[in-house]
Amino acid sequence: MRNRGFEKITSYAQLDFPLPVRKTLTSAGYDFALPEEIVLAPGKITLVPTGVKAYMLADEVLTINIRSSLAVKKGLSLVNNVGIIDADYYNNPDNEGHIMLALRNLNQEPLVLKKGDRLAQGIFYKYLTTDDDQESAKAKRSGGFGSTSK
């Protein structure tokens, strides 16, 4: 039985790039490397593709966090500060669960990010629910990015 991990989405399966990995024995985060070069316009928000989806147990979540050095060294920020990837985002019908990074270039000039640059870290967590959580009706995910607010 598989508990948690990463896979390439279908449209990126033939590209040569690494799946997220921990770089040291005690690292909490799995580093996401860019599958292709991308240019970020100054002051703009860009959805940056990772080419990756994540699977996990039903009571887990994957958080996406900007690598700490990028804000200082490259003037980048993750727009929502921390991305939340729910277990039911995996293989959703809209985008196969493609994890995208919402980045803002804080510089005055375009910023070129190269294939293989590590931009974000994913950390898996178990989460808790309230005693009465099962009493309320829950919708089933029917789409991809931003679909739970539709």
ROBA-453449 format. One line per field, with one value per residue (C-alpha): residue number from 1; chain; y, x, z. Coordinates in nm, 4 decimals. Each point is the difference from the previous one (the first is absolute). Layout:
<sites>
nr	c(NUM, ...)
kette	c(A, ...)
py	c(Y, ...)
px	c(X, ...)
pz	c(Z, ...)
</sites>
This chain:
<sites>
nr	c(1, 2, 3, 4, 5, 6, 7, 8, 9, 10, 11, 12, 13, 14, 15, 16, 17, 18, 19, 20, 21, 22, 23, 24, 25, 26, 27, 28, 29, 30, 31, 32, 33, 34, 35, 36, 37, 38, 39, 40, 41, 42, 43, 44, 45, 46, 47, 48, 49, 50, 51, 52, 53, 54, 55, 56, 57, 58, 59, 60, 61, 62, 63, 64, 65, 66, 67, 68, 69, 70, 71, 72, 73, 74, 75, 76, 77, 78, 79, 80, 81, 82, 83, 84, 85, 86, 87, 88, 89, 90, 91, 92, 93, 94, 95, 96, 97, 98, 99, 100, 101, 102, 103, 104, 105, 106, 107, 108, 109, 110, 111, 112, 113, 114, 115, 116, 117, 118, 119, 120, 121, 122, 123, 124, 125, 126, 127, 128, 129, 130, 131, 132, 133, 134, 135, 136, 137, 138, 139, 140, 141, 142, 143, 144, 145, 146, 147, 148, 149, 150)
kette	c(A, A, A, A, A, A, A, A, A, A, A, A, A, A, A, A, A, A, A, A, A, A, A, A, A, A, A, A, A, A, A, A, A, A, A, A, A, A, A, A, A, A, A, A, A, A, A, A, A, A, A, A, A, A, A, A, A, A, A, A, A, A, A, A, A, A, A, A, A, A, A, A, A, A, A, A, A, A, A, A, A, A, A, A, A, A, A, A, A, A, A, A, A, A, A, A, A, A, A, A, A, A, A, A, A, A, A, A, A, A, A, A, A, A, A, A, A, A, A, A, A, A, A, A, A, A, A, A, A, A, A, A, A, A, A, A, A, A, A, A, A, A, A, A, A, A, A, A, A, A)
py	c(0.0000, 0.3458, 0.2635, 0.3181, 0.1105, 0.1906, -0.0799, 0.1930, 0.1095, -0.1551, 0.3035, 0.0209, -0.3746, 0.0037, 0.3044, -0.0634, 0.1611, -0.1391, -0.0693, 0.1881, -0.1374, 0.0784, 0.1184, -0.0939, -0.2745, 0.2307, 0.2347, 0.0347, 0.1310, -0.1647, 0.2421, 0.0737, 0.0613, 0.1769, -0.2328, 0.2808, 0.3551, 0.2775, 0.3812, 0.1932, 0.3523, 0.2721, 0.0596, -0.2615, -0.3205, -0.3096, -0.3549, -0.2057, -0.3660, -0.2676, -0.2932, -0.1918, -0.1341, -0.1460, -0.2901, -0.0442, -0.1540, 0.1495, 0.1658, 0.1697, 0.3250, 0.1180, 0.3577, 0.1882, 0.2495, 0.2320, -0.0928, 0.2444, 0.1327, 0.1023, 0.3047, 0.1494, -0.1169, 0.0208, 0.2261, -0.2675, -0.0591, -0.2695, 0.2014, -0.1996, -0.0429, -0.3708, -0.2146, -0.2750, -0.3185, -0.2223, -0.3775, 0.0162, 0.2416, -0.2998, -0.1056, 0.2456, 0.0275, 0.3617, -0.0190, -0.3459, 0.1584, 0.2106, 0.1978, 0.3588, 0.2661, 0.3461, 0.2196, 0.3751, 0.1576, 0.2891, 0.1367, 0.2819, -0.2241, -0.3343, -0.2977, -0.3100, -0.3257, -0.2868, -0.3597, -0.1841, 0.3066, -0.1056, 0.2477, -0.1570, -0.2672, -0.2338, -0.1287, -0.2736, 0.0326, -0.1987, 0.2192, -0.0232, 0.0582, 0.1103, -0.2395, 0.0992, 0.0112, -0.3135, 0.1479, 0.2586, -0.0902, 0.0151, 0.0659, -0.2214, 0.1829, 0.0482, 0.2046, 0.1297, 0.3247, 0.2114, -0.2404, -0.0266, 0.3612, -0.0509)
px	c(0.0000, 0.1265, -0.0280, 0.1457, 0.2231, 0.0398, -0.0595, 0.0430, -0.3236, -0.0685, 0.0963, 0.3405, 0.0716, 0.2554, 0.1926, 0.3235, -0.0272, 0.0113, -0.3001, 0.0098, 0.2616, 0.1342, 0.3590, 0.1217, -0.0776, -0.2009, -0.1566, -0.3762, -0.0607, 0.0091, 0.1613, -0.1951, 0.2267, -0.1225, -0.0659, 0.0676, 0.1333, -0.2468, 0.0186, -0.1889, -0.1098, 0.0846, -0.2671, -0.2329, -0.1524, 0.0745, -0.1281, 0.3156, -0.0452, 0.1861, -0.1037, -0.0717, -0.2999, -0.0043, -0.1880, -0.0528, -0.2293, -0.3476, 0.0921, 0.3121, 0.0822, 0.3026, 0.1083, 0.1983, 0.2499, 0.2434, 0.3648, 0.1270, 0.2921, -0.2104, -0.1633, 0.3351, 0.2181, -0.2474, -0.2822, -0.2703, -0.3056, -0.2645, -0.3205, -0.2094, 0.2954, -0.0754, -0.1724, -0.2335, -0.0314, -0.2844, 0.0032, -0.2955, 0.1857, 0.1940, -0.1218, -0.2933, -0.1762, 0.1005, 0.3774, 0.1030, 0.1093, 0.2767, 0.1721, 0.0534, 0.2030, -0.1608, 0.3120, 0.0482, 0.3176, 0.0730, 0.2760, -0.0149, 0.1406, -0.1105, 0.1348, 0.1161, -0.0432, 0.1951, -0.1014, 0.1040, -0.0177, -0.1462, -0.2782, -0.2239, -0.0147, -0.2894, -0.0641, -0.2525, -0.2058, -0.2705, -0.2932, -0.2750, -0.3734, -0.2602, -0.2282, -0.3044, 0.1751, -0.1719, -0.3450, 0.0168, -0.0323, 0.3191, 0.0262, 0.2114, 0.2752, -0.1095, 0.2862, 0.3514, 0.1638, -0.2457, -0.2895, -0.1136, -0.1238, -0.2204)
pz	c(0.0000, -0.0893, 0.2733, -0.1442, -0.2809, -0.3236, -0.3663, -0.3223, -0.1629, -0.3401, -0.2106, 0.1749, 0.0194, -0.2833, 0.1298, 0.1853, 0.3434, 0.3539, 0.2181, 0.3332, 0.2407, 0.3453, -0.0275, 0.3494, 0.2495, 0.2288, -0.2559, 0.0457, -0.3501, -0.3398, -0.2465, -0.3187, -0.3014, -0.3124, -0.2944, -0.2514, -0.0194, 0.0732, -0.0021, 0.2683, -0.0910, 0.2546, 0.2631, -0.1503, 0.1344, -0.2049, 0.0417, -0.0429, -0.0960, 0.1954, -0.2198, 0.3210, 0.1905, 0.3521, 0.1533, 0.3739, 0.2586, 0.0489, 0.3323, -0.1364, -0.1742, -0.1966, 0.0651, -0.2630, 0.1388, -0.1766, 0.0538, 0.2605, -0.2048, -0.3001, 0.1556, 0.0924, -0.2886, -0.2899, 0.1186, -0.0329, 0.2131, 0.0085, -0.0380, 0.2459, 0.2426, 0.0425, -0.2591, 0.1184, -0.2042, 0.1222, -0.0454, -0.2411, -0.2317, -0.1339, -0.3474, 0.0006, -0.3372, -0.0751, 0.0163, 0.1269, 0.3291, -0.1558, 0.2755, -0.1117, 0.1810, 0.0154, -0.0031, -0.0017, -0.1337, 0.2385, -0.2232, -0.2534, -0.2748, -0.1463, 0.1922, -0.1871, 0.1897, -0.1504, -0.0436, 0.3172, 0.2288, 0.3350, 0.0878, 0.2602, 0.2668, 0.0649, 0.3520, 0.0787, 0.3205, 0.1764, 0.1017, 0.2603, -0.0304, 0.2538, 0.1893, -0.2048, -0.3381, -0.1328, 0.0712, -0.2776, -0.3661, -0.2005, -0.3709, -0.2209, -0.1917, -0.3565, -0.1380, 0.0290, 0.1110, 0.2031, -0.0528, 0.3637, -0.0074, -0.3100)
</sites>
